[in-house]
C-alpha cells in the first residue's frame, strides 16, 4: 500500500510542496472576504484563493455557491460600521483607478469572488445579499503570471493578482499605508506554485518524448 502523503492544513498542499514559507503577510486597514466556489477549494495544486487568505491577516474565507443565508457573511453585511463592496466588473461599478472610495469612517470590506467566470456569475446570481452590494472594478495593463492556466481574456487576473492590484490602488488613494516594499513578495507563493507546475509539465513532456523514442 502506497504511503499517504501528509498535507499542510494552512495552504492545503502536500507537505513537501508546502508554500507557507513563501507567504509574507501584509497588514491592511481593509478587510477582505474571499468567497470561494467549492470547485476552487478542490484545486489544491493551483488555487490562489487560499494563498490570498494566508497573505492577508485581515481576511476571511468562506466556501459556498449561494451565500444568501450564510450567517457569517450576513453578519458582516448587516454591521452598521462596515462599508461593503464586491469586486465585480460592470457599468455601475466604481472604477477604483479613477475614483476614491469614501468610507465616512466605516470599516471598508471588499468581497472577492474566487471562481471561474461562469462560477462567479452563478454565485452572484444566486446570492441575493451580494447582488445588493455596490460593485468595485479596476483597469490595468498587467499580464497574468498564471501561465499554467488559460485565462478567458487577456485582462483577467488570478485572485491573488487582483487583490494585489486593489491594494496598490487603495494605497494610492491613501486608504492604505502599506510600504511599497511589502508588495514585492506578495506574489511569491503564487509564483512558486506556478514555477513548480511548469516543472512538472516539463518533466511529463520529457518523459513522453523518451517513451515515444523507446517505442
N, C-alpha and C positions, 0 to 999 in steps of 0.2 A: 504494500500500500504506500502510495506517494506521501511524503511528509507535507503536512499542510503548512503553508507559509503564514506567519503571524502578520497582523495588519496594524498599522498605526491608526488609532481612532481619533486623531486630530485631522489628518489630511486624507484618511481613508485609502491609503495606498499600502502595498506590501512593505514591511519594514526595510528591506534592502533598497527600496525605491522611495523611501520617505523624503518629502520635500520640506519638512518643517524647519530644517536648518537654514533654508534659503529665505524663509519668511522674515521680513523686517517690518514689524507693525508700525503703523502711523496713527498717532492720536489725533482725533478730529473733533471739532465742535459739532459737526453734522452727524446725525445718527443715520446709518444706512440699514435698511431692512431688505434682505435678499429673499425673494420668493422663488423657490426652486421647483421646477417641474419634476415629478418623480422620475422621468426618463433621464434627466440630468443627474439625479442622485446616483443612478446606476453607472454613470460614466466615470468610474474611479480612475481610469487611465488618462483621460483628457478633459475632465470637467474643471472649470475655473471658478465656479461659484464658491466652493469650499475654500479655495485659496484666497479669494477676495475676503471672505468672512474672517479667516485667520489673520489677514493683514490689517484688519480694522477692529480694534478692541471695542469701539463704539458701534457695534453692528449686531444684528440678529439674523438668523437664517431659519426659514420655515419651508417645509416641503408639502406641497399640495397642488391641486389644479383649480379648485373652487375655494376661494378664501372668504366667501360671503359670511359664513358663520364661524370663522376662525377667531376664537376668543382672544388670543394674544395680539393678532393683527387689529382687531376691533378695539382693543384696549388702547392701542397707540392712536388709532384714528379718532377715537372719542375723547382723547385727552385735550382739554381746552388750552393746554400750554404747548401744544405741538402745532407746527405748520407743515403739512404733509404734501409731497408731490410724488408722482410716479414717473419714472423715466420712460417715455414713450413718444415716438415721433408723431407729428400731426400738425394740421394748420392752426389749431388752437393752443398748441404747446408753447410754453415760454422759452424763447431762444436764449440759452444761457450765455452764448458768446457775446450777445449784444445787450442783454437786459439783466440787471441785477435783481436777485430775489430780495424783497423787503420782508424781514421776519417780524418786525414790530416786537422784538424782544422774546419771541417764542423759540422753542427748540425746533430747528429745521430737521425734518425727516424726509429722506429720499428712498422711495421703494424702487428696487431694481428687480425686474422680472428675468429670471435666469432660465432660458429655454430657447429652443429653435424658434424661428419666426412664426411658423404655424402654431407651435405650442403656446407662444406668448400671446398670440391673437386669441386663442381659445381661453387662456387663463383670464384675460381681461374681459372677454365676453361673458364668462360665467361668474366672475367675481363682481357682484353688483356694488359692493362697497368701494372697490378700486375704480370703478367706472366714474364715480362721483369726484374723484381726486383731480386737481389741476395737473396737467401734463408738463413735463420738462423735456427739452431736447437740446442738442448741440450740433454744430457742424465742425468738420475737421478735415485735414488733408493727410491724415495718417494712413498707413497701410498696416493691416493686422499682421502680427507676427505668428498667427495661428496657422503655420504652414502645413500642418498635418490634417487640417480641416478646411474643406472648401466653403467659403462664405457665400451667402446668397447674393451679395452685391459687394462691390469694391469698397463701399463706405462702411460696411459692417465691421464691428469690433467685438472681441470677446467680452465677457462680463468684467473681467479684471482690467482690461484695457479701457473699457468705457468708464469704469469707476475712477481710474487714474485721470482720465480727461476731465471728468466732473470735478475732481479735487483740484486740478490745476486751474480750472475756471473759477471755482469758489475762492481759491487763493487770490486770483487776480482781482476779484470783486471784494477782497478783504473780509470775506465771511469765514475764511480760514487763515491761520497764521502759521502755516507749515513751512519749514525751511526747505528751500528748493533741493538741497542735497538729499533730503529724505525721499524725494520722488524717484531718485535714480535707481535704488534697489527694489522698488515696489514690484516690478515685473519679474524679478529674479526667479521666484519659484515657478512662474508660468514659463519663462524662457528655458529653465532647466528641464521642465516637463516636456516641452516641445523638442528640445535637443535629444532627450532620451528616446522619444518616439521616433524621431528621424533615424537615429542609430539603429533602432530595432527594425525599421523598414529597410534600411540599407543592408543589414545582415541577412534579413529574409530574402531580399532580392539576390544577394550574392550566393546564398545557398541554393536558390532556384536555378541560377545560372550554372553552378557546379553540378547540380543534379542533371540538368539537361545535357551538359557536356559529357557526363558519365554515361548517359543513355546513348 
